[in-house]
Amino acid sequence: MCNFSDLIEERAIEQGIEQGIEQGRRLELDYGIRTAIKAYSMLGSSYEKARAFIMKEYNLSPSDAESKMQEYWEN
């Protein structure tokens, strides 16, 4: 027999798992973006080409792409 506290505990566990999965996805996405930007920079490609690539590949808005570029681009 399930009681109310068991249901609350089960839902809390489910929410924790969902949040962990979502956090992992965000971290993995950020890792991919950072790696792409650094590769473009190290290979001597232009800032604009790298920015256009991450916008297309990761479906980022221009402002989000610019934010990531400023964070990870190395001159």
C-alpha positions as CSV (number, residue, x, y, z in Angstrom):
1,M,0.0,0.0,0.0
2,C,1.4,3.4,-1.0
3,N,0.8,6.3,1.2
4,F,1.1,10.0,0.5
5,S,4.7,10.3,1.7
6,D,5.8,7.5,-0.6
7,L,4.2,9.3,-3.5
8,I,6.0,12.5,-2.6
9,E,9.3,10.7,-2.2
10,E,8.9,9.0,-5.6
11,R,8.0,12.2,-7.3
12,A,11.0,14.0,-5.7
13,I,13.3,11.2,-6.9
14,E,11.9,11.5,-10.5
15,Q,12.4,15.3,-10.4
16,G,15.9,14.9,-9.2
17,I,16.7,12.5,-12.0
18,E,15.1,14.8,-14.6
19,Q,17.1,17.7,-13.3
20,G,20.3,15.8,-13.4
21,I,19.7,14.7,-17.0
22,E,18.9,18.2,-18.1
23,Q,22.0,19.6,-16.3
24,G,24.1,16.9,-18.0
25,R,22.7,17.9,-21.4
26,R,23.5,21.6,-20.8
27,L,27.1,20.8,-19.7
28,E,27.6,18.6,-22.8
29,L,26.2,21.2,-25.1
30,D,28.4,23.9,-23.6
31,Y,31.4,21.6,-23.9
32,G,30.7,21.1,-27.6
33,I,30.3,24.8,-28.2
34,R,33.5,25.6,-26.3
35,T,35.5,22.9,-28.2
36,A,34.2,24.2,-31.6
37,I,35.1,27.8,-30.8
38,K,38.6,26.9,-29.5
39,A,39.2,24.7,-32.6
40,Y,38.3,27.5,-35.0
41,S,40.6,29.9,-33.0
42,M,43.5,27.5,-32.9
43,L,43.3,26.8,-36.6
44,G,43.4,30.5,-37.5
45,S,39.8,30.7,-38.7
46,S,37.9,34.0,-38.4
47,Y,35.8,35.0,-35.5
48,E,32.8,35.4,-37.8
49,K,33.1,31.9,-39.3
50,A,33.2,30.4,-35.8
51,R,30.3,32.4,-34.7
52,A,28.2,31.4,-37.8
53,F,29.1,27.8,-37.2
54,I,28.0,27.6,-33.6
55,M,24.8,29.6,-34.5
56,K,23.9,27.0,-37.1
57,E,25.2,23.8,-35.5
58,Y,23.9,24.5,-32.0
59,N,20.8,26.6,-33.0
60,L,21.9,29.6,-31.0
61,S,20.5,33.1,-31.3
62,P,22.9,35.8,-32.5
63,S,23.1,37.2,-28.9
64,D,23.7,33.7,-27.4
65,A,26.4,32.9,-30.0
66,E,28.1,36.2,-29.3
67,S,28.1,35.6,-25.6
68,K,29.7,32.2,-26.1
69,M,32.3,33.7,-28.5
70,Q,33.3,36.3,-26.0
71,E,33.6,33.7,-23.3
72,Y,35.7,31.2,-25.3
73,W,37.4,32.9,-28.2
74,E,41.2,33.0,-27.9
75,N,43.2,35.5,-30.0
